[in-house]
Amino acid sequence: MAARKLTRNQTLVFDCLAESEGPMSAYTILDRLRDHGFKAPLQVYRALDKLTEAGMVHRLESMNAYVACAHPDEDCSHHGMTAFAICEGCGAVIEFHAHEIEHALAALAEGRKFKPERMTVEMRGLCEDCRR
């Protein structure tokens, strides 16, 4: 991941997500960062917007929650599609990029004269540990 100059708030929000064991809502992040001077949701949302734009954080649409990018050595902002496997048992989130799925979805969209700006795929099920 290319080095980015982050503000104090962006750094705190990113570190909070990176240290988390699962997805976090903006309000959960706010609660965890109150001791660091965070007072309003807007502070968290502004940081999340910039971090998402930079590809350092991803929003899980179905959960209205955020996770730190699982690929810290890559720049995820250039990927056309990000996919997530979300465990219904333990809440674990596995991030991956599948170019063949991205190309198939792009072809489907093109065939319908639709130009997607971003694609997020969220699969729900049970991880290996929870299936035991």
C-alpha positions, 0 to 999 in steps of 0.5 A: 500500500502506498504511503499516505499522509493521514490526519490524526483522526484518520489514523485513530479510526484506522488503528481502531478497525485494524485492531478490531476482531470484526466489523465495526459500525461508526457509532462503535468506533465513536464509543471506542475513541471518545477517550481520544477526543472524539465527540460526534459521529461526523468526526468518524464518518469523515475519517471513514470516507477518506480511508474508504476512498484510499482503499484502506477501509471497506464498508460492508453494505449489508451490515452498515459496518466497516473493516480495515483492508485485509491486504495492507501491502496492496492498494485496494482503491484500484480494484473494481470489485471487492468480495467478502465472506461473512460468517453468520456464526462468529462474525469473521470477515474474509476479504478477497478479490476474484477477477473472474467474478468481477469480469463476469459482473462487468459483462452482465452490466455492459449487456444491460447498458449499465456502467457500475461505479463500484461492485461489492459482493457479500456472501453469508454463511459459516466459516470452517470453525463454525461448521465443526 
